[in-house]
Amino acid sequence: LKVRVVRSSPPSSQFKATFQESYQVYKRYQMVIHKDPPDKPTINQVRLVPVSFEDPQFNSSFSQSAALFAKYQMAIHKDAPSECGENEFTRFLCDSPLEAENLPNGPDCGYGSFHQQYWLDGKIIAVGVIDILPCCVSSVYLYYDPDYSFLSLGVYSALR
C-alpha cells in the first residue's frame, strides 16, 4: 500500500494527473456504500455561473432557476407561492453585496457570488448559491428539485 498526499488547493500537477482516477474511486464508493444511483450528477454536469444579469448563462437560466427555487420552497419549506416569486428569488439569492473581481493570482472564475447549477438531462435539478472569496468559499444556500431528493444533492454539493 502506498499513500500519497497531493495538494488539492491550489491543485498540484499530481492532483490534476490523478483526478479522474480518484473521482472514479469516489463514484464507485458512493454507489456501493451509499447506494447512489449511477446517474448522480457528474462534474461535467455542474456549471458555475456568476450571479450577474449581464452574464448570458445567468440570464438564460434565470427563469428555470427561479421556478426550481419556488418548487423547492413550496415543497420543502411549505412557503406560499406569493413568498417565492421571481422578485423574492432575486432579492434572496441574486442580489449580492459582493462585487465581482478577477485578480491575476485568483481563481479562473474570479471572486464574487455564483450559482453552482447541477444539470441533468438538459434541466437544472439543483443550485448551490456560493460566494467565492480570497480565503474561503461560503455556501449561502442550496435548493433542489424535490423529485430528485434521492440523489442527496445537498450532501454531494457540500462535499464538492
C-alpha positions in Angstrom: 0.0 0.0 0.0 1.4 3.4 -1.0 -0.3 6.6 0.3 0.4 10.0 -1.2 -0.6 13.4 0.0 -1.3 15.6 -3.0 -2.2 19.3 -2.8 -5.8 19.9 -3.9 -5.9 23.7 -3.5 -4.3 25.1 -5.4 -4.3 21.9 -7.4 -0.9 20.4 -7.8 0.2 18.6 -11.0 -0.2 15.3 -9.1 -3.7 16.1 -8.1 -4.6 17.1 -11.7 -3.0 13.9 -13.1 -4.9 11.6 -10.7 -8.2 13.5 -10.6 -10.2 11.3 -12.9 -9.0 8.1 -11.3 -9.7 9.4 -7.8 -13.2 10.6 -9.0 -13.9 7.1 -10.3 -13.0 5.5 -6.9 -15.2 8.1 -5.2 -18.1 7.3 -7.5 -17.8 3.5 -7.0 -17.6 4.0 -3.3 -20.7 6.2 -3.3 -22.6 3.7 -5.4 -21.6 0.6 -3.3 -21.6 2.1 0.2 -24.2 4.8 0.0 -26.3 3.3 -2.8 -26.0 6.4 -5.0 -27.5 5.8 -8.5 -25.1 5.8 -11.4 -26.8 8.8 -12.9 -26.0 11.1 -10.0 -24.7 14.4 -11.4 -21.1 14.3 -12.5 -18.5 17.1 -12.6 -19.4 17.7 -16.3 -23.0 18.4 -15.3 -22.2 21.2 -12.8 -21.9 24.8 -14.1 -20.5 27.7 -12.1 -22.5 30.8 -13.2 -21.7 34.3 -12.0 -24.7 36.0 -10.4 -25.0 38.8 -12.8 -27.8 39.8 -15.1 -25.1 40.8 -17.6 -23.9 37.2 -17.8 -25.6 35.3 -20.7 -25.6 32.0 -18.9 -27.1 33.5 -15.8 -29.8 35.3 -17.9 -30.6 32.2 -20.0 -31.1 30.0 -16.9 -32.8 32.6 -14.6 -36.4 31.6 -15.2 -35.6 27.9 -14.8 -33.6 28.6 -11.6 -36.4 30.8 -10.2 -39.1 28.2 -11.0 -37.0 25.5 -9.3 -36.5 27.8 -6.2 -40.3 28.2 -6.0 -40.9 24.5 -6.3 -38.3 23.7 -3.6 -39.6 26.4 -1.2 -43.2 25.3 -1.5 -42.4 21.6 -1.2 -39.7 21.6 1.5 -40.4 24.8 3.5 -44.2 25.0 2.8 -43.9 28.6 1.6 -46.9 30.1 -0.1 -46.5 30.9 -3.9 -46.5 34.6 -3.1 -43.4 34.1 -0.9 -41.3 32.6 -3.7 -41.8 34.5 -6.9 -39.1 35.9 -9.1 -38.8 39.1 -7.1 -38.3 37.2 -3.8 -35.9 34.9 -5.6 -33.9 37.8 -6.9 -33.8 39.6 -3.5 -32.9 36.5 -1.6 -30.4 34.7 -3.9 -29.3 37.1 -6.7 -28.8 40.5 -5.1 -25.4 40.3 -3.5 -23.3 43.0 -1.8 -20.1 41.3 -3.3 -18.6 42.8 -6.4 -17.1 40.5 -9.0 -13.4 40.7 -9.1 -10.8 39.0 -11.2 -7.3 39.1 -9.9 -4.2 37.6 -11.7 -3.4 35.3 -8.8 -7.1 34.4 -8.1 -9.2 31.5 -9.4 -10.1 31.4 -13.1 -13.7 32.2 -12.3 -12.8 35.2 -10.2 -14.2 36.2 -6.8 -17.9 37.1 -6.1 -21.3 35.4 -5.9 -22.1 32.4 -8.0 -24.9 29.9 -8.7 -23.4 26.4 -9.0 -26.0 24.8 -11.2 -26.5 21.0 -11.3 -27.9 19.9 -14.7 -29.4 16.5 -15.6 -31.0 15.7 -19.0 -31.0 19.4 -20.0 -32.6 20.8 -16.9 -31.4 22.3 -13.7 -32.1 20.0 -10.7 -30.2 21.9 -8.0 -28.5 25.2 -7.4 -25.9 25.9 -4.8 -25.5 29.6 -4.1 -21.9 30.3 -3.2 -19.6 33.2 -2.6 -16.0 32.7 -3.6 -13.7 34.8 -1.6 -9.9 35.1 -1.4 -9.6 32.8 1.7 -12.8 30.7 1.5 -15.9 29.5 -0.3 -19.1 30.3 1.6 -22.1 28.2 0.9 -25.1 30.6 1.1 -28.0 28.3 0.2 -28.8 25.2 -1.7 -32.1 24.4 -3.3 -33.0 21.3 -5.4 -35.9 19.7 -7.2 -37.7 17.6 -4.6 -38.3 14.9 -7.3 -34.5 14.2 -7.1 -34.2 14.2 -3.3 -33.0 10.5 -3.6 -29.7 11.9 -5.1 -28.8 13.6 -1.7 -27.7 16.7 -3.7 -27.2 18.7 -0.5 -24.6 16.2 0.7 -23.0 16.0 -2.8 -22.8 19.8 -3.0 -21.3 20.1 0.4 -18.6 17.6 -0.4 -17.9 19.1 -3.8 
